[in-house]
């Protein structure tokens, strides 16, 4: 026979089901921004699982810490937590779609895993990678090679890969029937994966590094092949470390800097400031002269 216990926090509560020597977190209410689930309840029973849909739709949640006593994560337990950026948890058995719709994930801290793996794992989850990459118990020594193989496969696919299926299914994620918009979003995805891996480059081979580097350079602002490296920086990673990476690869220069500044308009002031602060004097003179025309 099971019994319920509750832990309140400002504006909500965590509800647990206790049975014999184990407890399951069955639901969370309210609008928490950060939560740490306890290892042991007041009764002395250890928390060993998170039930199906326990955190479903907690859109305010940004950070979550689970105890190392947890061994099972139920189906869709974190689904719809669209602002969840960081979660820390043990290498538990996971059900279906536990992170579905968690589009803001930056790091999944799995006990014992390296930082680069945690960030790459989050990137795999965000981009609907196959199950063998998102299984929390399979972060073995060759996991990075599997991640690279997945990313290289995506980069090597035609930019319109999946477009026909989207139209047939009536999906509108990439602008409905706009093939050009769909293909551009696919290139942004490819550029995002390249940026993510180059900044977390443990175990990255020289050949694969060159492929990722070349892709970003070919899709810099002003390139005839498209400007999706710039779009990835602007839309996905608008911060200093990602800016510095693209600049170090020759994707941001005085020749294309004014294009990016103009493209930003009044948006992303921090990114615009980086562009202006790192510009040479001649580039900035030309930019301001252009504004006078």
ZAMARGU-4260 file (C-alpha; in steps of 0.2 Angstrom, whole numbers, plus 5000, padded with zeros to 4 digits):
<rodrens>
0) 5000/5000/5000 | 5007/5017/4995 | 5005/5034/5004 | 5007/5052/4998 | 5019/5065/5005
5) 5022/5083/5000 | 5036/5095/5000 | 5030/5113/4998 | 5040/5127/4990 | 5035/5145/4986
10) 5020/5144/4975 | 5019/5126/4973 | 5023/5108/4979 | 5031/5092/4975 | 5020/5076/4978
15) 5028/5059/4981 | 5021/5042/4982 | 5029/5031/4995 | 5029/5012/4994 | 5039/5001/5005
20) 5057/5007/5004 | 5056/5018/4989 | 5047/5034/4984 | 5042/5041/4967 | 5040/5060/4963
25) 5023/5059/4954 | 5020/5077/4950 | 5025/5095/4953 | 5014/5110/4953 | 5016/5129/4953
30) 5029/5139/4943 | 5046/5135/4950 | 5061/5142/4942 | 5074/5131/4951 | 5071/5114/4960
35) 5082/5102/4969 | 5073/5085/4973 | 5079/5078/4990 | 5087/5061/4991 | 5077/5056/5006
40) 5060/5061/5012 | 5056/5065/5030 | 5050/5047/5033 | 5068/5041/5028 | 5062/5033/5012
45) 5074/5036/4997 | 5068/5045/4981 | 5071/5032/4967 | 5061/5037/4952 | 5052/5051/4943
50) 5035/5046/4937 | 5027/5048/4920 | 5024/5067/4916 | 5029/5073/4933 | 5036/5089/4927
55) 5025/5090/4911 | 5023/5108/4905 | 5032/5117/4919 | 5037/5131/4908 | 5045/5142/4922
60) 5058/5129/4926 | 5075/5133/4922 | 5086/5122/4933 | 5083/5105/4940 | 5094/5094/4951
65) 5089/5076/4954 | 5098/5065/4968 | 5109/5050/4964 | 5097/5039/4971 | 5085/5040/4956
70) 5086/5025/4944 | 5071/5027/4934 | 5064/5042/4924 | 5046/5039/4917 | 5040/5043/4900
75) 5039/5062/4896 | 5043/5066/4914 | 5051/5083/4909 | 5042/5086/4892 | 5036/5103/4889
80) 5048/5112/4900 | 5053/5123/4886 | 5064/5135/4897 | 5074/5121/4906 | 5092/5126/4903
85) 5101/5114/4915 | 5097/5097/4923 | 5108/5087/4934 | 5104/5068/4936 | 5112/5051/4938
90) 5114/5039/4923 | 5096/5032/4925 | 5085/5021/4915 | 5074/5033/4905 | 5057/5031/4897
95) 5051/5038/4880 | 5053/5057/4876 | 5059/5062/4893 | 5065/5079/4887 | 5053/5081/4872
100) 5050/5100/4869 | 5064/5105/4881 | 5071/5117/4867 | 5082/5128/4878 | 5093/5114/4886
105) 5111/5119/4887 | 5118/5105/4898 | 5112/5089/4905 | 5124/5085/4919 | 5125/5066/4920
110) 5135/5059/4935 | 5152/5055/4930 | 5151/5063/4913 | 5163/5076/4906 | 5158/5094/4904
115) 5159/5092/4885 | 5148/5077/4884 | 5135/5085/4895 | 5134/5100/4883 | 5134/5089/4867
120) 5121/5078/4875 | 5110/5093/4877 | 5113/5097/4859 | 5108/5080/4854 | 5092/5081/4864
125) 5087/5098/4857 | 5089/5092/4840 | 5080/5075/4841 | 5095/5064/4839 | 5092/5045/4839
130) 5090/5035/4855 | 5107/5028/4855 | 5114/5046/4858 | 5101/5051/4871 | 5101/5036/4882
135) 5109/5042/4898 | 5117/5025/4902 | 5126/5024/4885 | 5139/5038/4888 | 5153/5026/4885
140) 5171/5030/4878 | 5165/5029/4860 | 5150/5041/4863 | 5159/5056/4856 | 5163/5046/4840
145) 5144/5042/4838 | 5139/5060/4841 | 5151/5065/4827 | 5144/5052/4815 | 5127/5059/4818
150) 5132/5077/4815 | 5142/5072/4800 | 5127/5063/4793 | 5116/5078/4795 | 5128/5090/4787
155) 5130/5078/4772 | 5111/5077/4769 | 5103/5089/4756 | 5096/5105/4763 | 5079/5100/4758
160) 5080/5083/4767 | 5063/5080/4775 | 5054/5094/4766 | 5042/5083/4756 | 5037/5074/4772
165) 5034/5090/4781 | 5022/5096/4767 | 5013/5079/4767 | 5011/5080/4786 | 5005/5098/4786
170) 5019/5103/4798 | 5024/5122/4798 | 5040/5122/4809 | 5050/5129/4794 | 5038/5141/4786
175) 5025/5129/4779 | 5027/5127/4760 | 5042/5139/4759 | 5056/5128/4753 | 5069/5142/4754
180) 5065/5145/4772 | 5066/5126/4776 | 5083/5124/4768 | 5090/5139/4777 | 5084/5132/4794
185) 5092/5116/4790 | 5108/5125/4787 | 5106/5134/4803 | 5105/5117/4812 | 5120/5111/4803
190) 5130/5127/4808 | 5124/5125/4826 | 5130/5108/4827 | 5147/5113/4820 | 5149/5127/4833
195) 5143/5116/4847 | 5156/5103/4843 | 5171/5114/4840 | 5168/5122/4857 | 5167/5105/4865
200) 5181/5097/4855 | 5187/5082/4866 | 5191/5068/4855 | 5188/5077/4839 | 5198/5071/4825
205) 5207/5083/4813 | 5197/5078/4798 | 5180/5080/4806 | 5186/5097/4814 | 5191/5103/4796
210) 5173/5098/4790 | 5165/5108/4804 | 5177/5123/4801 | 5174/5123/4783 | 5155/5122/4784
215) 5155/5137/4796 | 5167/5147/4784 | 5157/5143/4769 | 5141/5150/4777 | 5148/5166/4785
220) 5139/5182/4783 | 5140/5188/4765 | 5144/5171/4758 | 5136/5166/4741 | 5132/5149/4749
225) 5121/5157/4763 | 5124/5166/4779 | 5118/5152/4791 | 5134/5153/4802 | 5129/5171/4806
230) 5111/5166/4809 | 5116/5152/4821 | 5126/5165/4831 | 5112/5177/4831 | 5098/5166/4834
235) 5105/5151/4844 | 5121/5157/4852 | 5122/5176/4854 | 5136/5177/4867 | 5155/5180/4868
240) 5162/5162/4867 | 5152/5158/4851 | 5157/5175/4844 | 5175/5172/4848 | 5175/5155/4839
245) 5167/5162/4823 | 5179/5176/4823 | 5194/5165/4826 | 5188/5155/4811 | 5188/5170/4799
250) 5169/5170/4799 | 5168/5188/4806 | 5180/5201/4798 | 5180/5219/4794 | 5173/5214/4776
255) 5157/5207/4782 | 5155/5215/4800 | 5144/5230/4794 | 5132/5217/4786 | 5129/5209/4802
260) 5128/5225/4812 | 5114/5231/4799 | 5106/5215/4800 | 5104/5216/4819 | 5095/5233/4818
265) 5089/5236/4836 | 5090/5218/4841 | 5103/5209/4851 | 5112/5224/4858 | 5126/5214/4867
270) 5130/5205/4851 | 5130/5221/4841 | 5141/5229/4854 | 5154/5214/4852 | 5154/5217/4833
275) 5157/5236/4835 | 5170/5234/4849 | 5181/5221/4839 | 5180/5231/4823 | 5195/5240/4816
280) 5194/5259/4814 | 5193/5258/4795 | 5178/5246/4796 | 5169/5257/4809 | 5172/5273/4798
285) 5165/5264/4783 | 5150/5259/4793 | 5145/5276/4800 | 5148/5284/4783 | 5135/5271/4776
290) 5123/5277/4789 | 5125/5295/4782 | 5120/5290/4764
</rodrens>
